[in-house]
Amino acid sequence: MTIGLPKSTRLTVKIYDVTGKIVKTLADKTYSRGVYTFNWDGTDDKNNKLPPGIFFYQIKTNNTCMIKKVIKLR
């Protein structure tokens, strides 16, 4: 996923399973203005490979929150 920030802001990108549990944090800090790309490799925060299924990613800044669905195939 690619995220464009028009100004410096706190950004968090997290992956959740279908029960709502956070399985991976891809970003959680203040970023300068710019464009950033984040890739999820299908692992959890302990680098364990997660099973195929439906997951959700949340992108949150100081004034915006967006949640989208992602399907892990293998």
C-alpha positions as CSV (number, residue, x, y, z in Angstrom):
1,M,0.0,0.0,0.0
2,T,1.2,3.5,-0.8
3,I,0.4,6.4,1.4
4,G,0.9,10.1,0.5
5,L,1.3,12.5,3.4
6,P,0.7,16.2,2.6
7,K,2.5,17.3,5.9
8,S,4.4,15.7,8.8
9,T,2.1,13.5,10.8
10,R,1.8,10.5,13.1
11,L,1.1,7.4,11.0
12,T,0.1,3.9,12.1
13,V,-0.5,1.0,9.8
14,K,-1.7,-2.2,11.4
15,I,-2.9,-5.6,10.2
16,Y,-5.9,-7.2,12.1
17,D,-7.3,-10.7,11.9
18,V,-11.1,-11.4,11.6
19,T,-11.5,-11.4,15.4
20,G,-10.0,-7.8,15.6
21,K,-6.7,-8.8,17.1
22,I,-3.7,-6.9,15.9
23,V,-1.3,-9.3,14.2
24,K,1.3,-7.0,12.6
25,T,2.3,-3.3,13.0
26,L,3.9,-2.0,9.8
27,A,4.2,1.6,11.0
28,D,3.8,3.6,14.2
29,K,5.7,6.8,14.2
30,T,5.8,10.4,12.9
31,Y,6.6,10.6,9.2
32,S,7.6,13.7,7.2
33,R,5.7,14.9,4.2
34,G,6.0,12.5,1.3
35,V,5.0,9.2,-0.2
36,Y,5.6,5.9,1.7
37,T,5.1,2.3,0.6
38,F,4.3,-0.5,3.1
39,N,4.3,-4.2,2.2
40,W,3.0,-7.0,4.4
41,D,4.8,-10.3,4.0
42,G,2.0,-12.4,5.6
43,T,3.7,-12.7,9.0
44,D,2.7,-11.6,12.5
45,D,4.8,-9.3,14.8
46,K,6.9,-12.4,15.8
47,N,7.6,-13.3,12.1
48,N,5.3,-16.4,12.3
49,K,3.7,-17.1,8.9
50,L,-0.1,-16.6,9.2
51,P,-2.6,-18.9,7.5
52,P,-4.5,-18.0,4.4
53,G,-7.7,-16.0,5.2
54,I,-9.2,-12.6,5.4
55,F,-7.4,-9.8,7.2
56,F,-7.9,-6.1,7.6
57,Y,-5.4,-3.2,7.5
58,Q,-5.9,0.1,9.2
59,I,-4.2,3.3,8.2
60,K,-4.5,6.0,10.8
61,T,-3.1,9.6,10.9
62,N,-3.8,12.5,13.3
63,N,-7.2,13.2,11.6
64,T,-8.0,10.2,9.4
65,C,-8.7,6.5,9.9
66,M,-9.3,4.0,7.0
67,I,-9.9,0.3,7.2
68,K,-9.7,-2.1,4.2
69,K,-10.0,-5.8,3.7
70,V,-7.1,-7.9,2.3
71,I,-7.2,-11.6,1.4
72,K,-4.1,-13.7,2.1
73,L,-4.0,-16.6,-0.4
74,R,-1.0,-18.6,0.8
